Amino acid sequence: MDLLLMCSMATRNTACRWRHWRGGVGLAGLTLALAVVFGSGDVLRGAESVASNAASSNAVPASLEYKETDQSIITWSAGMAMQTTPFKKEPAAATGKSLRGVLNFFGDASNAIPFLWQEDAGKLYLDLNRNQDMTDDPDGVFKTPAVKPVFAQTFTNVHLVFNTAAGKSRLLADITLYDYGSMRICNLAVRSFWQGKLTLQGRDWQAGLVQKTVNGQFDRWDSLENCRLLLRAWEKRDQPFNANDGSLTTVPFSRKLFVDGRAYQVDWTMGSKEGEAKPALQFTEQTAPLGELKITGQFIRRLVLPGGPYLVILDEPAGVVKIPTGSYDQPNIQLEEKGTVAFCDSRLSLVGGRIAVDGKTTAVLKAGGPLTNSLTASRQGQDLVLDYHLVGAGGETYQLAKQDATKPPTFAIYKNDKKIASGDFEFG
């Protein structure tokens, strides 16, 4: 007897991260055949090359300006030190539960911010001038609808100012406070960054810095290890982006960068203007020995090779490209075609071993599209466990950028012509 499993995709916003379905379908004496139906246009097709470079210049500066956005760019976690002793001066007590303490940033006491959270009233007081008086900061009072029981509340449009060696530094965030009894958590959805216009070889880029935390902790603000580098075409500067979503609009900051066919030493300075910290970047072109890398996959919008002598950024690479010789870790890949975007994170999906590029032979990277719908079936007791993936040219797995968890992939299992099971995949 034949067992036919058919999967129909309920929406094009479906990804490799729809993990599994577990059901009690007996396996004894059955042959498994898989037929997967994936909507037309969901498998990525087509790519066009980026235009070649113009004339070179040796050192190019990029002055950065503070910029705020409507969307979250990156998420931080702040330390919370709770206290029961009232502050020097506090607003009138509110009915219900209140918590007080200090939010800690950067391991620097001068940047700690005292807070009073009146949970049942849905109010947050921040001591922005850090004088232990919770009543004299009109810009430090935030309100959110109070819902009971209170486990989490989000306070939007919170403007913070931190101290750095170069001067004051601004930040815009939405703050979410969590109260789990013995555990309290503070998360910040950061909505600001530094950006400017950078011209390399006649091509205009949006360059910028997005500060991140290291292992959930803060170190110095002005540490390159605590930043991600924003680098994309200038005409895309107003498009939303997020440093946490798997896209490659931002990359880990590297002092050695290979982009658009050129090698650069990247430096930054932290200046001061009217008492405010003001960062700047400088790209100095370098000479590096190059080797050939053949990319067999298609539809690659951006490919990032870490771990080598340079952090290599390749936009829309096709066929054979030249990059600095050396050994590289597995790549991070972004695919795009007709508005459909998918990401492959090398930390979660193995593409192959390290990639060795020399000046004698052409190295080969098997990665990219077209994407293949793949199901694996395994037996656990009397259960049939199904895992769904989008698989690339080198066996790497991808997830689509836009996912609708309310419309998971569906399936039906047939024994001969009789349907014996059906259901949805779980998102995980």
N, C-alpha and C positions, 0 to 999 in steps of 0.2 A: 504494500500500500504506500502511496506517496503522500507526503505532507507538504503542502504549499503554503508559504507564509507570504502575505502581501502587505506592504507598508505604503500608505498614502500620506503625503505630507499635507497637513491641514493649513499650513501657511508657508510662504517663502522665507519667513523670518525664523528658520529652524537651524539648529547648530549641532556640532558634534557633541555638545555637552548634554544631549538627551541620553542619559546613561542606559537605563535598563527597564525591562519589564520582567516581572517574575510571576509565573503562573503554573498551575498544576496540570500540565499536559504530559501524559505518559509518552516515553520515548521508545519503549521496547518494540522492535520490529518495524520501525518507521524510517523512511528515507527523507532527509530534510532538503528541500529546494527553496531558494530565496528569490523572490521577485520584488524589487524595490521600485516604486514609481515616484519620481521627483519632478516637481513642476517645471515646465519649460522656462528657460532663462535663469534658473537657479544655479546651474553649473556654469562656472566662470569661463568666459570666452574673450579672446582678443586682447591685444596690448599694442601700444605704439611707443616708439622710442622717444626719449627726450632729446631735444636739439643739442648739438655740440657746443663746447665752450667758446667764448670769445677771448680777447686778449687778456693776458695775465698781469697782475700787479703783485708786489711782494708782500706788503703788510696792509691790511684793511681793517679799520676800526668800525665798531658798531656801538653807538651810544644807546643805552636802554632807558626806557621810560616806564613808569608805573602804570598798569592798566587793570581795570576791573571788568568782570564779565557777569552775565546773568546766570551762567551755569557753573557747577562745581568743576574745578580743574584737577584737584588732588585732595586726598583725605589725610588729615593728621589725627593723632591721638595726643591729648595733653594729660600730664599727670595731675591728679587731684589729691591734695592734702586736706583732709577734713578736720574741723575743729568744732568744739561745743561752746567755747568762750565767745560772747558777742564782740563785734568790732567796736571801735571807739564811738561810732555813731551809726545808727541803723534807722531805716524807715519804720513806720508803724507796723507792728506785727500783724500778719495776716492769719485768718482762720485756717487751721490745718497744719500740715507738715512743712517745715522749713529746714534747709540744709545750708551750712556755711563752710567756707574753707578757702583754699588758694589753688588757682590753676598755675601749674609750673611749666615754663617754656625754656628750652635751650640750656637747662642746667644753670641758669643765671638768676640769682635772687632779684636783681633789678628789673627783670622782665616778668616776675610772678604777679598775678592779678587776683586780688581777693574777690570773692563772689558771695552772694546771698541768693539762694534759690528757694522761692516760695512756691512749692509744688502745687498745692491745691488752688492757689490763686493764679497759677500760670505766669509767674513773674520771675525775671532774672535781673539782679543788680550786679553790675561790674564796677569795681573801684578802679576806673581807668587812670586816675591820677595817683593811685597807689598811696593814699594818705590815711587809710583805715577809716575814712568817712564814707559811708555808703549812700549819703544823701546829697552830695554836692557835685555829682556827675550826671547832668540831665541826659547826656548822650549814652550813658551806661545803663539805662533802664529799658528792658525788653519784655514784650508781652506775647503770649501765645495762648490759644484756646485751651482751657483746663479740662482734661478728660480723666475720669476716674475708672479704675485705679490707675495711678500714675506710675508708669515704668520708663517712659521716655518723653521728653519734650524738646522741640526744635525752636530755636530763636534765630530769626533771619536778619541779614544785613548788619552784622556786627563788625564795626570798624575798630581795629586794634593798632596800637603803635608800640614798637619794640625798640630797645636800645642796641646799637651796634657801635663798634669802634669808630665808624665813619659818620655816625649821626643816627637820627631817627629813621625807622623803616615802617612803612604802612602795610596793612593787610586787611582784606575783606573776607569774611567767612560767615557761614551759617553754623551755629553751634548746637549740637544735640547732646543733652545730658541724660544719662541713664541711671536709674535708681533700682538696684536689685537687692536692696536690704543691706547685706554686709559688703556688697561690691558696688562702687559708683564709677562711672566711666564718662569721659568727655571726648567727643569727636568733633572735629572741625572740617566742614566741607569748604575748602579754600576756593575763593572766587577772584583771585588777583595774581598777577605775575609781572615780570619785567620783560619788555619787548622793544625791538627797534628794527630798522631797515639795514640790511647788509647786502652789499653788491660784490659778488665774486665772479670774475671773468665776464663781466657785462650782464650777469643775471642777478635779479633782485630776489632776496630771501627775507622772510620774517625770522629773525633770530631772537631768542629769549631764554630766560632762566626761570625754572619752576622749582621752588624749594620743596624738598621731601624730608621725611624723617628716616632715620637709620635704625632698623629693627624696632620701630615703634617709639624710639627715643629721640630727643633733640640734642644736637651738639651745637657748635657755633653756627650762627646764621650765615656768616660769610665764608663758609667752607664749600669748596667745589664738590666734595664728596656728598654734600647734602642737596645737590641740585640735579635737575634733569635739563638737558639742552633742547630747546624748541628750535626746529629748523624745518621750514617748509616754504613753498613758493609764496612770494609777496602777495600775489593776487588772492591767495586763500587765507589771508590774515584775519578776516572777520568770521571765518567758519568756526563753530564750536569745536573744542577738543578736550580730551581728558587723559591725564597721564597714567590713569589706573585701568583703562578699559582694554588694554592689549593692543591698541593702535600704536603706530610708530611715528606719530607726529612729534613726540618727544623721545629722546634717547638718553642713556646714561651720559653724564658729562665726561668728556675725554679731552685731555690736552693734545692728543694726537688723533687727527680726524682726516678721513679720506672721503671727499664728497664731490660729486660732479666731475670725476676724473682727475682730481687734484688732491695733493697731500698738504695738510696745514698743521702748524703748531697753533693751538688755541690758548690764549691767555685772557685773564680778566683782571680788572682793577676795581676797587671799591672807593670811589671818590665821594665828595660831599658838596652839596649845593644848598645854601640857605639852611644849613643845619640838618638836611635830610640826606641819607645815604643814597648814592647814585652809582650803580654798577655800569661797567662798560666791558665789551668784548673786543678782542683783536685777533684776526686770522692772518698768520704769516705763512706764505707758501713755502713749501719745502720740496727738495728733490728726494724721491724714493725709488728704489729699483722695483720694477713692475713685472708681474707674471700674468698668465692667462687663466681665466676661470670660465668654464662652459656651464651655462645654466640650461638644463633640459626642460624645465617646467615653463608654463605660460602664465599670463595674467598677473604678473608680479608688479604691484604698485610701488612697494618699497621693500628692500631687503637690507638687513643690518647684520654685519658680521663682527662679533665681539672677540676679545681675547687675543688679538694679533698685535702687530707693531702699531697699527692704526685701527681705530674704530671705523669700519667701512660702511658707508651709506650709499646704496645703489637705488636710484629711482628709475622705475620701468626698465630694468635690464632685460636684454634679449640676446640669445645666442652667446657669443664669447665676449667677455669684458676683461679689462685689465685692472688689477688691483695690486697694492704693495705685496711683495713676496713675504712669506711667513706662514705660520700655522695659526688657524682660527678655530674658535669654538663653533658650535652649531648655530645656525642663523635664526634670527627672528624675521618673520615674513608677513607682509600684508598683501592680500590679493584684492583686486577690484575690477569689476566689469559691469557696465550698464547699471551702475548704482548699487550693485551687490558687493559688499565688502566682507572679507573673512580674514581672520588672524591665526597665525601659528606661533605659539610661544615655545621657544626651545627648552624652557625649563620644564614644560609639561609634555612635550612631544619630541621624540628622538628622530632626527633626520638622518643621522649617520654618525661616523666618528669625526674627529677633528679634520679640518680641511687644510691640506698642505698645498701652498702655492709657491712654485719656484720659477726661475727664468728659463727653464729648459722644456718642460712638458706642460700640457694643458690640463689643469685640474678640472674635475667634473663634479657639479652639484646637482643631484637629482631632487628637486623640490619645486613646488608650485602647482598650478592647475594643469589640466582640468581636474576638478574634484569629483571623486567617486563616492556614491552612497554605499556605505558598508555596514553590514550587520554581522555580529559574532554571536553564536549560540553556544551555551555551555549547560551542562547538567549538574544540578545540585539536588541530590535525592530524586524525588519525583517532579521537581520543578525544572522548567525550561527558562533559562535566564538569557535575555536578549540585550545586547549593547549596540547602539547606533552611533556611527561616526561619519564625518566627512573626511575622506582620505585624499592626500595629495600625491604628486607624481613619485615621491620618494618614500611613501608610506607614512608620512607625517600627518597628524590630525589637525583639523581647523575648527574654529567656531565662527559663526556669522556675527557681524557687528550688531545687528538689530535682531533681538530675540523676543518673542512673545510667549512668555511662560503660560499664558492662558490658553494657547492653542498648540499643544504638543503634537508630535507625530503620532498617528494612529496606525493600528495594524489589525489584520484579521488572519486567523490560522484555519486552514482547510484540511480535512482528511478526505481525500478524493474530492467530491463536489460538496461536501457537507462542512459548513462552518462550525468549528468546535471551540473557538475562543476568539476574543477580540478585546481591544483596550487601548490605553494610551501609554506612551513612554513617560517616565518620571524625569524631571529636570534635576540634574545633579552634577 
